[in-house]
Amino acid sequence: MSELSLVAAALSSIINHPVKTYRECVANGLDVLPNQFLDLDLVHKYSFVKEGDDKVVQKPSFRQGDEIDEIDEIDEKVVHRRSRQGDEKNEKNGNRRSRQDDEKDEKVVDRCSFFNKKVQGILDINILPPQPIQIFVKASFGKSHSIFVAPNITVLELKQAIQAKLYIHRPIRLGFSGKILNDSRTLESYKIKRSDTIHILFRILGGCEFYVIDDDFLDPKYDYDFTNLRDDGTKYIRGNVEYKRPYGWKRIALNVKKYGNDDEWLGSVGFSSKEWPVSYHGTDKNFANSIANEGYLLSKGVNFYYGKGIYSTPEVGIAEGYSSIFYHEGCNWKVVFQNRVNPEGLKKADPAGDGKYSYWITPDEKNIRPYGLCMKKVQ
């Protein structure tokens, strides 16, 4: 089995976008553009679990390089979601929402609380705005997200709400029922109703449908197979911190030359006072159950605030709980990143109170670097 093809499958699961090997592209006569070669640093940053004010950060779909809006085609098949049992009852109750779902804290997007309207030029009366409805928004790749909106808001207002909710910092277009939506028109003018799906439209510059990795993406001489090894009690030290080896996993080394020739952070030649300790982080984008959120839950509701940063853990077993599962050549696999973390500014949390300090917070994303992908088969 090719390690590169295994890594390509793993990366596809991490960014939720097809990744192919260069050899596969050549064998199948596929043209490859320069912007299709995958940037390891971007993938790593995309997989980060970030924390700030105890709110879990959700990510937009992975994008690399420049983008342009997709305007030439829209999927005309609109996904209609069926609500839970009791949907009709909930609709009668207006904008009352269940406290059991993730939308309980979501702010309703509306235009105003009430407004005055003159009827037939004679009588001024107060008319309440339409009741909020729940709709779904979905990019080309990734899951749908729900949002509560008033039907009389404009498309532009909906765009702004989507960009704020999904942390999209570049222009988008919205599509519905095979049409590009005009910013100045309202949702109700397009007959958008409860449970309808609005499509967020992107297209990578050049129209590529997949990303590519080649042999330079990996550094095989540093691969290490821990699959059949077990912890015998021996302690290993990296960066003056205990290194908990990924027993039961296969570590595939990544090419880290982009960080320069100074490899003291890796401690590759003897002992180095500048060596960084080892951490792991999962790659599953289900941030409702992220390391940041779990750490908060482990504190039994007691707010521990360590500032904004990237969450990782020195224990591969914890990272495994947040690992992506992907299918490759007849088997299911799990994947987590193995990192080196700059000890300067590193914060450690012990929400369980067991003295293990199993959650690490790195304030600056430049101070956490990937150097391996750990994978193992799932029975």
N, C-alpha and C positions, 0 to 999 in steps of 0.2 A: 504494500500500500504506500502510495506517495505521501510523504509528510506534508508537502506543499498543498496537495489536493485536500487533505484533512484540515489544514489551516484555513484554506479557502472556504470550506463548508462551515467551519467555526465562525469565521468573520462574517459570513452571510447571515448567520443567526444573530450575531451581535448588532449589526447595523440594519438588519431586516431588508437587505438588498442583495441581489445576486453578486457573488464574487467568483471569478474564474481564474485559473492559472494561465500564464502566458502560453505555455505549451499546449494547453487545451484550445486556446484561441487559434494558434497556428495550425493545429491539427484539423480544426473545423473551418478553416478559411475565414475567420472573423477578423475584421479590421479593428485595430486598437489605436485609440488616440492618446496623446500624452496625458490628458487630464483624467484618463480612466485608471491610471496606476494609483493604487490605494496608498494613502499616507498613513503610516502606523500611528503617528502622533494624533491625528484627527480621530482615528478609531478609538484610541485609548481615552482621549478626552470625552468622546461621545458616550463612553461606557461609565464615566464617573458617576458616583452617587454623591450628590451635593446636599448640604444642609444649610439652612439659614432660617433663623427664627422658628425652628421646629416645623418648617413647612417643607414637604418633599417636592423636589423639582421634577417636573415632567419634561420630557424632551420632544422636540419636533422630529420629523423624519430626518435621517442622516443625509447630509449634503456635503459635497466636496467641491471646492472651487466656485467659480461664478455660476449664477443661475439666471434663467430667464423664465418668464411666465409661460405656461403652456396654453396656447390659444387655438391650436389647430384641431384638437379633438377632445371630446369629453365623453366619459362613459355615460351613456344615456340610461343605463340601468340604475335606478335609484333604490338604495337599500332602505326598506321600511322596517323599523324595529317594533316588535310587539312589546307592549309594556307588561309588567307583572299583573297577576290576577288582582282585580280591584281597580284596574286602570280607569274605568268609566267613573267609578266613585271618586277617584282622585281628581279627575278632570272637573267634576262638579264642584269640588272644593277649591277651585281656582288655582292659585299658585302654591298651595300647601304641598310640601314635598316630604317624602319619607326620610326619617332620620337614620335609616339603615343603609342608605347608599352614600356614595362618595360626594354627592352634590349638596350635602346639607349646609355647607358653608359658602356655597357659590352665590355670588351677587347676581341678581337678575339684571339683565341689560334692558333698560327701557329709556324712553325719551323724557318723561316727566311724570310726576305723581298724579296730576290732574290738569285739565286745561279747560278754558272757557270757549264756548262755540256759540256764535250768534245764529239762531234759527229763523229763517225767513226775514232777516233784518229787523225783527221786532223784539224777541225775547232772548236774553242771555241766560244760559243754564250751564251748570257744571256737568261735564260728561267724563266719567272715569275712562282711563285708557283700556285697551284690550288686556285680558288676563294673560300673563306670561305663559309661554309654551316651551316644552322641552324639545329641542332638535339635536341632531348629531352632526358633527363635522369630521371629515376624514381626508387625510392626505393619500397620495398614491400608495404609500406603504405605511404600515403601522395600524394601530387600533383606532377605533372611533372614539371620539370624546363628546360628551353631552354638554349642552349649555342651555340655560334658560334665557329666553329673550321675549321681548314684546313684539308682536307681529308688525307693529307700525314703525319699527326702527328701519333706518336705511341700510343698504348693503354695506356702505362705507363704515357705519357704526358697528355692524357685525364683524367686518374685517378687523377693526381695531380691537374688538373684544377677543377675537380668536388669536390675534398676534400677542396680546397680553397674556392670555391663558396658556398658550402653548410655547411662549418664549420664542416667537418667530420675529427676527429682526431684519427682514427684507420684504420687498413687495410680494403680494400674493394676489391671485384672482380666485373668485369663487364661481362654482358651476352648480347648476341644478337642472335636472330634467333635460339635459342636452344643450343647455344654454349658458353662455357667460353672463354673469349678473352685472347689471349697471350700478355703479356706486350710488347714484342719486335716487334710485327707486327703492321702494320699501319691500320688505319681505312679503307682506300680504298682497302686493301687486303681482307677485310671482306665484301666488296661491300656495305659499309654503306653509305647511300645517304641522301639527304636533307629530313628532317621531320621524319627520322627513330627514334625509341626509344631504348635507351640503358638502360639496367636494372642494378641497383646497388644491389648487393646481400649481404645480412646479414642473420645470423640466431642466435637467442638467444641460449646461451649454454644450452643444455638439450632439445632443440627442442620445447619449449613451444609455444603454439599458443595463449595464453591468460594470463592475469594477474589476481590476486585474492586479494580480500579484505575480512576481517572478522569483527566481531563486535568491535574489539579493534581499528578499524580505526576511529570510531566516539566516541563522548562524549555527549550522548543524554541529560544529565541534563542541558546542556547549550544551547540547541536548543531554538529558539525563532521565532515565526511566526508573521511577520509584514504584512502579506498578506492583511488583512482587516483594518490595521491601517493607519491613515493619519497624516500628519504633522500639529500639532495644535499650532506651534510657540514655543513650549518648547525647550530650548537649553540644550544639553547634552555635557559634557566635558569628554574627555579621553586623558590622557597625556598632560594636560594643553592646549588642542586644541579642538575646537568644533567638536563633533562627529555627523556626519550627518547619522542618522539611515536609514537602507535600507527599507523604507516604500514601501509596495507592494510586498515584497520578503519574502521568507521563509528561515531563516538562520539555516543550519544544522551544528552543532558544530563538529570540528575535534579534535581528540586526540592529544594534544600537549605535552605529557609526555616526548617525546624524547628530549625536550629542558631543561629537568631537573625539580627538585622540586621547584626551585625559580620561582614563578609565578608573581613577582612584575611587570614584563613587561605587564601583563594582568590587573593589578590593581584590582584583584579579592577580596581583603580584605580591605575595606575602601579606603582612599586616599593614593596613593603612589607617591612619587616624581620620582620614576623610571618607572612609567607607560608609555607605548608607545601609541601614537595616532593611530587612525584607518584609513586605506585606503582600496581601492578596485582596482582590475585590472581584465580586461577581459581575456578570454582564447582562443579567436579565433586566429588561427595561420596565418590569412591573413595579413601578416605584411606590405603589401603595403598600408594598411589603419590602421596601428597601432596607438596607442596613441602617440608614439614618432613622427611619420610622421605627424599626425594630429596637434600635437602641433606646429610643424614647419610651417605647412600650415596656422594655425591661426595667425601666426606672419606676415602673408602677405608677405612672402618671405624674411623677415629680419632674418638673422641667429642669433638665441640665442643659445649660447653654454654653457652648465652647466657641461660638463664633462661626462664621461661614467658612466652609472648607470642603475638602474631598474626604469622604469616608472610606477607610480600608481596614483591614484586620490582619494581625500577625498569624492567625489561625486559618488554615485552608478549609477546615471543617465548617467554620462560620461562613466563609465566602461561598462554599458549596451550596448553602441554602439559598443563595441568590444567583446561582449559575444558570446560564443558558443551556438548554438541551437541544441538540440538533441531530439530524439523521445523516449517516454517511456510510455507504457501501454495506448496507444491511444491518447496521448497528446504530443504537442511540448513544450519544456521547454528551458529557458535560464539559464545560470550559470555564475557566477563571483566569484572570490576569495575575501574573507574578510580577511584583514591582520592587523597586528600590525607592526608599523614602528619605528625603533629606531630614536629618534629626533637628536641624535648626528650625525653630518655630513649630515643631511637631507637638500636637496635644494628644493626650491619651485619656480615654474615658473608661470608667469602671461602673457602668450603670447597674450591673448585677451585684455589685458589692462583694465580689469574691476575690478581689485583689489581682485579677488576671489582666485588667486593662486591655480588654479584647477589642476595643474600638479606637482607631487612630484617626485624627482629623488633621489634614494638611491644608493650611490656609491658602497657600499659593499653588496652583496646579502645576507650575513649572518645577516644583519640588517633589513630584512623584513621577517616576519614569518606568515604563514597562520594559522588562527584559526577557519575559517568557510567557508562554501560554501553557497552562496546565490542563490536561485533558484526561478523561477516563471513561471507559465504557459503562453504560447503565444497563443493568440486567433487567 
